[in-house]
Amino acid sequence: MNILILGSGGREHTFAWKIAQSPKCEKLFVAPGNSGTAQVATNINIGVTDFPAIKELVLNNHIDLVVVGPEDPLVQGVHDYFLNDEALKHISVIGPQKKAAELEGSKEFAKEFLYRHNIPTAAYESFTKKTVEKGYAFLETLNAPYVLKADGLAAGKGVVILNDLNEAKAELKSMLVDAKFGEASTKVVIEEFLDGIELSCFVLTDGEHYKILPTAKDYKRIGEGDTGLNTGGMGAVSPVPFATDEFLNKIEERIVKPTIQGFKKDNLPYVGFVFIGLIKVGNDPKVIEYNVRMGDPETEVVLPRLKNDFVEILLAMANGTLDKIDIEIDERAATTIMTVSGGYPEAYEKGKEITGVNDIKDSIAFHAGAQLKDEKIVTSGGRVMAITSYGNTYQEAIKKSYQSIEKLHFDKMYYRKDIGFDL
């Protein structure tokens, strides 16, 4: 069968790497793709939200299955676009429909869903430009630190955590009144701060049944010791050492099951990946957020541990037969370290030549913000390459990733040297 992946990051390169291993995959296309996906698939330079161009690509290349990587096309309704088009509706799309994608598209929608289905999460209220004064008053009722979240999509940068009340009020004004995050912060959710250690849970669903993939923990801050600005993710570890069987059971019973049941009760059509951002408070899991796709860089440690034929799983999701699949997991740990452009997550330069990729033998280099230009691989984004390794322990895997990174070079390359430090 012919398969199309939408997206251009490390997550999509990992999808392509895994799908290309399946005997069921005849031709693989990625739109727009990157220098990594070019090694295992055909890149087509089309934007992920250019639905008419995607339609043309799908029909011209007899695509049978579309796997959506990033959240933007899902929130904009790419699955609905296929269902509502006579020529496309027979093609399977992996990713929820627009109504369900609001779980990531709107923080407020997600919080209301969590409350409605009694899923443990932080207390919250939401505010707009008109109710900014009420927002100040609500902040005064909370203890520091203060958590402010832009309601809409802000590319992973719309969450601000501040320790000072006056700074929090100024930030709320900046988000609502000065439109710091544009359209995304016309509404802001203020939450109570949960103190604990974070992890991610990944669930596959066909709308009726579900399967849980291995847990992972990612590192969001740019600086060592989890300091500095939030990024899209600087590294990840799987499995999460502190997630005991008892704790995983709590996640499934209190969070995963009511989430999947909630989709059905609320009539949210959902075929795809559910990323549940969790925090372990004491010995209990609480939900921080939902994403309606796989996480990045967590995909780079979760998928390499999946022993199954990935295409078989995707087809079972599309066909409503996920209950017939037994998920097989590699016992080894996997870790990934993200190399980024100097200056990221603020201003950075692009077009820097990347060398040494072919010298990496003990790890897998998943390309993210990297493109081919005149036979060379050059940087094209903030997060450039994720270096993934296996090990009998996560410490052994991390060590391998760091050894491999030493072979990689591009101008002003930066990476955190402490991934896994808090485990």
Secondary structure by P-SEA (a helix, b strand, c coil): cbbbbccccaaaaaaaaaaaacccccbbbbccccaaaaacbbbbbccccaaaaaaaaaaaacccbbbbcccccccccaaaaaaaccccccccccccccccccccccaaaaaaaaaaacccccccccccccaaaaaaaaaaaccccbbbbcccccccccbbbbccaaaaaaaaaaacccccccccccbbbbbcccccccbbbbbbbccccccccbbbbbbcccccccccccccccccccccccccaaaaaaaaaccaaaaaaaaaaacccccbbbbbbccccccbbbbcccccccccccccccccccccaaaaaaaaaaacccccbbbbbccbbbbbbbbbccccccccccccccccccccccbbbbbccbbbcccbbbbcccccbbbbbccccaaaaaaaaaaaaaaccccbbbbbccccccc
